[in-house]
Amino acid sequence: MLTDDDTNKLIYRAFGALIGVMASMVMIAPEGTRNALYRVVVSVICGTIFAPVAGNIFGFLDGPEWELVLARGTATGFSVWFILEAFARLFSTNWIDRLIVERLRLKGDGK
């Protein structure tokens, strides 16, 4: 049975994971609406589940205070999708082509 404290921690972790996934969308923009939806769902679930373990990985975030629970959820939500998205793009077959096109677009070539 969940106590009120456990429920609050679960809510803090989920909210923190949502904040983390929003930050990851700023760092690596999703390719479309479907990708963004997948990112939100997967990261919030994983961030909520794995946030307690993040205290072991990020030692400075270990503790029972709500601020640290929120920060662990944020770090986990950000890390989960940032890593997954980076690997997905790295192993994508046309990532070099897209990188070149984006580089040319940023240079102002416009083609």
C-alpha positions as CSV (number, residue, x, y, z in Angstrom):
1,M,0.0,0.0,0.0
2,L,1.3,3.4,-0.9
3,T,1.6,6.0,1.8
4,D,1.0,9.7,1.2
5,D,4.8,10.3,1.2
6,D,5.3,7.5,-1.4
7,T,2.5,9.0,-3.6
8,N,4.1,12.4,-3.4
9,K,7.5,11.1,-4.4
10,L,5.9,9.3,-7.3
11,I,4.2,12.5,-8.5
12,Y,7.5,14.4,-8.0
13,R,9.4,11.8,-10.0
14,A,6.9,11.9,-12.9
15,F,6.8,15.7,-13.0
16,G,10.6,15.8,-12.9
17,A,10.8,13.3,-15.7
18,L,8.4,15.4,-17.7
19,I,10.6,18.5,-17.1
20,G,13.6,16.4,-18.2
21,V,12.0,15.3,-21.4
22,M,11.1,18.8,-22.3
23,A,14.7,19.8,-21.8
24,S,15.8,16.9,-24.0
25,M,13.5,18.2,-26.7
26,V,15.3,21.5,-26.6
27,M,18.7,19.7,-26.9
28,I,17.7,17.3,-29.7
29,A,14.5,18.3,-31.4
30,P,12.1,15.5,-32.3
31,E,11.7,14.7,-36.0
32,G,7.9,14.9,-35.8
33,T,4.8,14.8,-33.6
34,R,4.8,11.0,-33.3
35,N,8.5,11.1,-32.2
36,A,7.7,13.8,-29.6
37,L,4.8,11.8,-28.3
38,Y,6.9,8.6,-28.0
39,R,9.6,10.6,-26.2
40,V,7.2,12.1,-23.7
41,V,5.5,8.7,-22.9
42,V,8.7,6.7,-22.7
43,S,10.8,9.2,-20.8
44,V,8.1,9.9,-18.2
45,I,7.6,6.2,-17.6
46,C,11.3,5.5,-17.5
47,G,12.1,8.6,-15.5
48,T,9.5,7.7,-12.9
49,I,10.6,4.1,-12.6
50,F,14.4,4.6,-12.7
51,A,14.6,7.9,-10.7
52,P,15.4,6.1,-7.4
53,V,18.5,4.4,-9.1
54,A,19.7,7.8,-10.3
55,G,20.6,8.7,-6.7
56,N,23.3,6.0,-7.0
57,I,24.5,7.3,-10.4
58,F,24.3,11.0,-9.6
59,G,25.5,10.9,-6.0
60,F,24.7,14.6,-5.3
61,L,21.0,13.9,-6.0
62,D,20.7,11.2,-3.4
63,G,18.3,12.0,-0.6
64,P,14.6,11.9,0.5
65,E,13.8,15.6,0.1
66,W,11.2,16.4,-2.5
67,E,13.7,18.7,-4.3
68,L,16.1,15.9,-4.8
69,V,13.3,13.5,-5.8
70,L,12.2,16.0,-8.5
71,A,15.8,16.5,-9.6
72,R,16.4,12.8,-9.9
73,G,13.3,12.4,-12.0
74,T,14.4,15.3,-14.2
75,A,17.9,13.9,-14.7
76,T,16.6,10.5,-15.5
77,G,13.9,11.7,-17.9
78,F,16.5,13.8,-19.7
79,S,19.1,11.1,-19.8
80,V,16.9,8.3,-20.9
81,W,15.7,10.0,-24.1
82,F,18.8,12.0,-24.8
83,I,20.8,8.7,-24.9
84,L,18.2,6.8,-26.8
85,E,17.7,9.6,-29.4
86,A,21.5,10.0,-29.8
87,F,21.9,6.3,-30.5
88,A,19.0,6.1,-32.8
89,R,20.3,9.0,-34.9
90,L,23.8,7.6,-34.8
91,F,22.7,4.3,-36.2
92,S,20.3,5.8,-38.7
93,T,21.2,5.0,-42.3
94,N,20.9,8.6,-43.5
95,W,22.3,10.6,-40.6
96,I,25.3,11.8,-42.5
97,D,23.2,13.1,-45.4
98,R,20.9,14.9,-43.0
99,L,23.9,16.4,-41.2
100,I,25.4,17.7,-44.4
101,V,22.0,19.1,-45.5
102,E,21.6,20.8,-42.1
103,R,25.1,22.2,-42.2
104,L,24.5,23.7,-45.7
105,R,21.2,25.2,-44.5
106,L,22.9,26.8,-41.5
107,K,25.6,28.2,-43.8
108,G,23.0,29.9,-45.8
109,D,23.4,28.0,-49.0
110,G,19.6,27.4,-49.0
111,K,19.8,24.3,-51.3
